[in-house]
Amino acid sequence: MAVFAHGQLRLYLLSLLEAGPRHGYELITALSDRFGGTYRPSAGTVYPRLARLEEEGLVERTAAGRKTLYTLTRRGRDELEAHRAELSLLEHELARTVRDLAERVRLEVAGSMAGMRADVAAAAQQARAAARAERPDDTGAAAGRQAARARRAEVEAELAAFRADVRAALREADARGGVSALTADTVRTVLATARAAITATLPPR
């Protein structure tokens, strides 16, 4: 799905620089934020556009420590002003694109969760059938309980590792501009589905 038509990213980069100088990474993050995290342009997409804008005299590049700062020139402001109506139309198009991308992500997540629920339900049914077939006697009961405790410890370790991984990812997201609403919705959907799927495999109360 194409996000920007020909020439639109060029114009949008100019609009992002209108508020003041920015590093290339800040421009990438600003674009990602504009799309609610559903689209993040690569450095290979953004930096060549910035280089072209510099060649046209629309932006100027200065060193800021180890980073490069991009600033809108007077000619760049004139260019932006001349395309103000086009920029307004672009904003409306981007709003529609964001909705379409978010809906696509929701459908993909819903599809994945439906598949996972089916797989877990099938596994749970097989496990119950196997348990009924085995029917351990008293001599094997102790060994069965010990194996169950080992499995529980393994599951709890997996959950702890999962929580640690997600928390680390969220901290990285904070450094890049924060967690988007789409991410929060996805987490709620995935966790609710996972909770239901896991509960379905547990012995009935």
Secondary structure, 3 states (H helix, E strand, C coil): CCCCCCCHHHHHHHHHHCCCCEEHHHHHHHHHHHCCCCCCCCHHHHHHHHHHHHHCCCEEEEEECCEEEEEECHHHHHHHHHCHHHHHHHHHHHHHHHHHHHHHHHHHHHHHHHHHHHHHHHHHHHHHHHHHHHCCCHHHHHHHHHHHHHHHHHHHHHHHHHHHHHHHHHHHHHHCCCCCHHHHHHHHHHHHHHHHHHHHCCCCC
